[in-house]
Amino acid sequence: MDQPTLPGASGRKPYVVVAGFGLPGRSLVEFLVRERIEYTVIELNCQTCERAAAGGLHIIAGSATDAEVLHKAEIERASLVALMVPNDEVVLTAIVHARRMNPTAYIIARCSFTSTGLEAVRRGADESIVAEQVIARELQGITARFFNGTCR
């Protein structure tokens, strides 16, 4: 089966750079593998890289704040960049490098706080996923189920 093409991208095949191979990054990679979308993961933990590479994943060791590592991951051709590192300062720095190296990539930033999510967009991310907002939504749902008697 062929890789899907990007809508409105002149037949260009999608390519994704994922920074961070914790739960969010792994979840995204599982989707990419299922959909046969080409990707490269950037991960700081060398042991994680060795284990993942032995399992056939496309992963390189390094930091998403390092322009050389981003270049090695071929960020210049990425249609999507997912910065899923659990460190807001790393994500904010990586956004600047990613946007400079690839002005057309769609950048998604994982952030802990709303203020950081706003700063991520200001620095060039297209979207941010903010942990405290996700927790707030989940808490509302759990509380509503509790008081409606479905959690007891």
Phi, psi and omega in degrees: 000137179283156174291147176292157175256158180281137177298132177068018183247030176053041177076007181293133178282140181291148176216134187236136170252124180246119177258119181103125183241038169279198183305313179297315180296318179296319178299316178296316180298321177302317177298314182298319178297313179302320183273359181059043177260130182292143184206164166221137177258140171251126183221135181285327184281111183298323179295319176298318179299315181298314180297315183293318180296322177297332178273004176096005179280151178272100187218141176232150180273138176151184182251141177289354176272354183262116182301326178295320178294316177299320178295317178300326178281359180062045181298335181299334180256003183290136172270334180222135174237121180248108181267093187252023179286136182277044180216110185301319181295320177297314180299314181298319178292318181297325179302314182299313179296314182299316181294321178293320184280336180212090184295343185257352181295147173273120185250126175247129183244129173274127181225154179276323189235153179303317180299321178290323177299319177295319178294323178300315179293320178299325181278351175130359176289146176279327179211154172232146174249116189254119184303315184294332177287321178296317179297318180300316179296316179296318180298319177299316180296315179296316180296318179297317178295322179299311183282346174270002176084007181268356180256359185264000000 
